[in-house]
Amino acid sequence: MPPAGIIGTILSYSMSGVIVMNGKNLKTLLLCLVIPLAAGGIGALLAGGFSGSYEAMYKPLLSPPGWVFPIVWTVLYLLMGYASFLVLTSDASEPRKRRALTVYAVQLGINLLWPLFFFRLGWYTFAFVWLLLLILAVLLCQVLFRYIVKRAGDLLLPYLIWLFFAAYLNLGVALLN
């Protein structure tokens, strides 16, 4: 589903009674969607031209073609953004929301740096360890989000699954190169 379709689905779901969309909520939603997309874009810029280096690597079985990654990451960033929106606009206490959103910001920062370590610097083993740190941060974020809004935590599950697959790929590249 293209990003516009995802946003349309989010808006129609939100308008169905879970969240009343007004101008303020719409701006908040758009900001929540843009933040992880921007983090991913910055991470890609830090990595440099990684498509050629990815194609040249020895990769483990089940490695997808390079064109799959930007599509998957775009969807995952939109899911993350919507999850953060649900937490931000929830009725939970401010300290609980602040704690969950701080962990969310930290995991975005960890995520942003991984492409630099893996693609630009070629530190495959360090990138794998960094990815394990990211998995722990996302697990904590998922638990905190789910405690506030169940659906928000559930929206992070595809991200976690992808990170475990990415860890397999990262470890495979570290061992093969």
C-alpha positions as CSV (number, residue, x, y, z in Angstrom):
1,M,0.0,0.0,0.0
2,P,1.5,3.4,-1.0
3,P,2.2,5.8,1.9
4,A,-0.9,8.0,0.9
5,G,-3.0,4.9,1.2
6,I,-1.6,4.2,4.7
7,I,-2.3,7.7,5.8
8,G,-5.9,7.5,4.4
9,T,-6.4,4.2,6.3
10,I,-5.1,5.8,9.4
11,L,-7.3,8.8,9.0
12,S,-10.4,6.8,8.3
13,Y,-9.7,4.5,11.2
14,S,-9.1,7.5,13.5
15,M,-12.3,9.1,12.3
16,S,-14.3,6.0,13.0
17,G,-14.5,6.9,16.7
18,V,-11.2,6.0,18.3
19,I,-9.7,9.5,17.8
20,V,-11.7,12.5,16.8
21,M,-9.6,14.2,14.1
22,N,-9.5,18.0,14.3
23,G,-6.9,20.4,12.9
24,K,-4.6,20.0,15.9
25,N,-4.8,16.2,15.9
26,L,-4.2,16.1,12.1
27,K,-1.1,18.3,12.5
28,T,0.1,16.1,15.4
29,L,-0.5,13.0,13.3
30,L,1.4,14.4,10.4
31,L,4.3,15.4,12.7
32,C,4.3,12.0,14.3
33,L,4.5,10.4,10.8
34,V,7.2,12.7,9.6
35,I,9.6,12.3,12.6
36,P,10.5,8.6,12.0
37,L,10.5,9.1,8.2
38,A,13.0,12.0,8.7
39,A,15.1,9.8,11.1
40,G,15.2,7.1,8.4
41,G,16.2,9.7,5.7
42,I,19.0,11.0,7.9
43,G,20.2,7.5,8.5
44,A,20.2,6.8,4.8
45,L,22.2,10.0,4.2
46,L,24.7,9.0,6.9
47,A,25.1,5.6,5.2
48,G,26.0,7.2,1.9
49,G,25.4,5.2,-1.3
50,F,24.6,1.8,0.2
51,S,22.8,0.1,-2.6
52,G,26.1,-0.7,-4.4
53,S,27.9,-1.9,-1.3
54,Y,24.9,-4.1,-0.4
55,E,24.9,-5.8,-3.8
56,A,28.6,-6.4,-3.5
57,M,28.5,-8.1,-0.1
58,Y,28.4,-11.8,0.5
59,K,24.9,-12.3,2.0
60,P,23.2,-15.1,3.9
61,L,20.3,-17.2,2.5
62,L,17.0,-15.4,2.5
63,S,18.6,-12.0,1.8
64,P,16.1,-9.9,-0.1
65,P,17.1,-7.7,-3.0
66,G,18.1,-4.2,-2.1
67,W,15.0,-2.5,-3.5
68,V,12.9,-4.2,-0.8
69,F,14.5,-2.3,2.1
70,P,13.2,1.2,1.4
71,I,9.7,-0.1,0.9
72,V,9.7,-2.1,4.2
73,W,11.3,0.7,6.1
74,T,8.8,3.3,4.9
75,V,5.9,1.2,6.1
76,L,7.6,0.5,9.4
77,Y,8.4,4.2,10.0
78,L,4.7,5.0,9.3
79,L,3.6,2.4,11.7
80,M,6.0,3.7,14.3
81,G,4.8,7.2,13.8
82,Y,1.2,6.3,14.1
83,A,1.9,4.3,17.3
84,S,3.6,7.4,18.8
85,F,0.6,9.5,17.8
86,L,-1.7,7.1,19.7
87,V,0.5,7.3,22.8
88,L,0.9,11.1,22.5
89,T,-2.9,11.7,22.2
90,S,-3.9,9.1,24.8
91,D,-5.4,9.8,28.2
92,A,-2.4,8.3,30.0
93,S,-0.6,10.4,32.6
94,E,2.0,12.8,31.3
95,P,4.9,11.1,33.1
96,R,3.9,7.7,31.5
97,K,3.7,9.2,28.0
98,R,6.9,11.1,28.5
99,R,8.7,7.9,29.6
100,A,7.4,5.9,26.6
101,L,8.1,8.7,24.1
102,T,11.6,9.2,25.5
103,V,12.4,5.5,24.9
104,Y,10.8,5.9,21.4
105,A,13.1,8.8,20.7
106,V,16.1,6.9,21.9
107,Q,15.3,3.9,19.8
108,L,14.9,6.2,16.8
109,G,18.4,7.6,17.5
110,I,19.9,4.1,17.7
111,N,18.1,3.2,14.5
112,L,19.4,6.3,12.8
113,L,23.0,5.4,13.5
114,W,22.9,1.7,12.4
115,P,23.3,2.4,8.6
116,L,26.4,4.5,9.3
117,F,28.1,1.7,11.2
118,F,27.0,-1.0,8.7
119,F,27.2,0.6,5.3
120,R,29.5,3.6,5.6
121,L,32.1,2.3,8.1
122,G,31.7,-1.4,7.3
123,W,31.7,-2.3,11.0
124,Y,29.5,-5.4,10.5
125,T,30.1,-7.0,13.9
126,F,29.7,-3.7,15.8
127,A,26.6,-3.0,13.7
128,F,25.2,-6.4,14.8
129,V,25.8,-5.6,18.5
130,W,24.3,-2.1,17.9
131,L,21.3,-3.8,16.3
132,L,20.9,-6.0,19.4
133,L,20.8,-2.8,21.5
134,L,18.1,-1.4,19.1
135,I,16.1,-4.6,19.6
136,L,16.2,-4.2,23.3
137,A,15.2,-0.5,23.0
138,V,12.3,-1.4,20.7
139,L,11.1,-4.2,23.0
140,L,11.1,-1.7,25.9
141,C,9.3,0.9,23.8
142,Q,6.8,-1.7,22.7
143,V,6.0,-2.7,26.3
144,L,5.6,0.9,27.4
145,F,3.5,1.8,24.3
146,R,1.3,-1.3,24.8
147,Y,0.8,-0.4,28.5
148,I,-0.6,3.0,27.4
149,V,-2.5,2.0,24.3
150,K,-2.6,-1.7,23.3
151,R,-2.9,-0.9,19.6
152,A,0.2,1.3,19.8
153,G,2.3,-1.5,21.1
154,D,0.9,-3.9,18.6
155,L,1.9,-1.5,15.8
156,L,5.5,-2.0,16.8
157,L,5.4,-5.8,16.4
158,P,6.2,-5.8,12.6
159,Y,9.2,-3.5,13.4
160,L,10.4,-6.0,16.0
161,I,10.0,-8.9,13.6
162,W,11.9,-7.1,10.9
163,L,14.7,-6.2,13.4
164,F,15.1,-9.9,14.2
165,F,15.3,-10.6,10.5
166,A,17.8,-7.7,10.1
167,A,19.9,-9.2,12.9
168,Y,20.0,-12.5,11.1
169,L,21.1,-10.7,7.9
170,N,23.6,-8.5,9.7
171,L,25.2,-11.4,11.5
172,G,25.3,-13.3,8.2
173,V,27.1,-10.5,6.5
174,A,29.5,-10.1,9.5
175,L,30.4,-13.8,9.2
176,L,30.6,-14.0,5.4
177,N,32.6,-10.7,4.8
